[in-house]
Amino acid sequence: MDENKWFSDENVIQKSKKAYAHFDLRTNVVKARKYITNPDKIKHHGFYPFIKYVMRYDRFHKVNGKLAFDPKEREICYSAHIDRCIYQYYSALLNEKYNLRLKHDGINNVPVAYRTDLHCNNIDIFRQAIDFIRECQSCYVMIGDFTDFFDKINHQYLKRQLCNLLGIKRLKPDYYAVFKSITQYSTWDLDNLLKLNNLKDTRADRRKLNFKSRVLPVSVFKANRNYIKRNDSGKGIPEGSAISACLANIYMLEIDKKINDFVMEHDGFYRRYSDDFIIILPTKDRAFDHMKHIIKLFNDYHDEGLLKLQPNKTQVFRLYGQGNLDNIGHLFKPGLNELKRNINFLGFSFDGKHVTLRGKTISKYNYRRRHKAIGIASHYTKEKGFKGSDKLYMLYSERGENGKGNFLTYVHRVKKEFPNDPVDAPIKNNMVKIRRTLKKYQPKG
């Protein structure tokens, strides 16, 4: 890796700058360069606990909109500033070797998430898949997801894959220190940090905490180590650290090659975006049996405790005739989701004939536009009018497509890739919809 070029890359520098407060003082890769590039320093480095909290997301139904029950939860862990710089640097070192390995193994186009060398996005990947499906006309399509992917990563298997990638039998002390910190990682709950600062779990108080130079004075940190929890389970890495995505891809090297070799042997298509994947096999030469074998290959890794297909997010379809699409998952494995009638992947939906944005995506957009408009309308006064409506129009209407852009800017990018599909049909005339909502919910009298 050309270190001078890497350390002068503005994107690299900006990614290393974070505004949040942590157990250490703020820094970035440029300031920390001398330290993070010294293996002797890293092998003795004392990594801080990750700060952990649970983020809750609203779930949306394509017809009913926001679901008031069962919000989706995601555990977020974020590292100390100097630790983040170390992870970012070692991730760059590993990614360079990883990209070379992909080319050597003939799977350069398979893993598409967290790649800086492919220069493609989810729109490009989905278009590749749809182009392949439409060229086949008749095929089997499997889309899948791995259960708790980051939480289930086996540490010993990950270490073997790392050693294999680096061409060594044993990790060097600095690499092992980084590996150990991200596998046997420690956490400190954000709730407890707020309480120790006499703050509440509100947006305003979290902002106050992040204005501090450190979340705790060093003396208070040392006196409250009992809040630190360590992962000794032998599996799992924190999702979201600067090196986790890289390690997850390395973890899948052997699996990706085995699956792709078999798929390519039968003229198929395989792409994996983190823990989501799509496999397409033309319906010829015993394709049904070949799809069964692919599921077996995944199950073999499940039997070894390395990964598991998530049944409710894994489906198998058959496309035939003039765009007929059937969900036939039960023919391959009991328990696979048979409720879905469309192929949903990377935020898109395909019914065998047309590409659209997923119904949940549209529902979420419409709900937020309407919800924010109602909030603005409820505070209407003759003196100030609809205060905040300018920002609303910029975020949720055609007015905001220029400049920074908004969701509609993204939709138009999708439309360019799928000009003959109705991807933009459900989200037109947003300025009119906003005006109607504002007028409907403004106070009467």
Buried (B, 14 or more C-beta within 10 A) or exposed (E): EEEEEBBEBEEBBEBBBBEBBBBBEBBBBEBBBEBBBEEEBBBEBEBBBBBBBEEEEBBBEEEEBBEEEEEEEEBBBBBBBBBBBBBBBBBBBBBBBBBEBBEEBEBBBBBBBBBEEBEEEBBEBBBBBBEBBBEBEBBBBBBBBBBBBBBBBBBEBBBEBBBBBBEEEEBEEBBBBBBBBBBBBBBBBBBBBBEBBEBEEEEEBBEBBEEEEBBBEEEEBEEBEEBBBEBEEEBBBBBBBBBBBBBBBBBBBBBBBBBBBBBBEBBBBBBBBBBBBBBBBBBEEEBBEBBBEBBEBBBEBBEEEBBBBBBEBBBBBBBBEEEEBBBBBEBBBEEBBBEBBBBBBBBBBBEBEBBBBBBBBBBBBBBBBBEBBBEBBEEBEEEEEBEBBEEBBBBBBBBBBEEEEBBBBBBBEBBEBBEEBEBBEBBEEBEEBBBEBBEEBBEEE
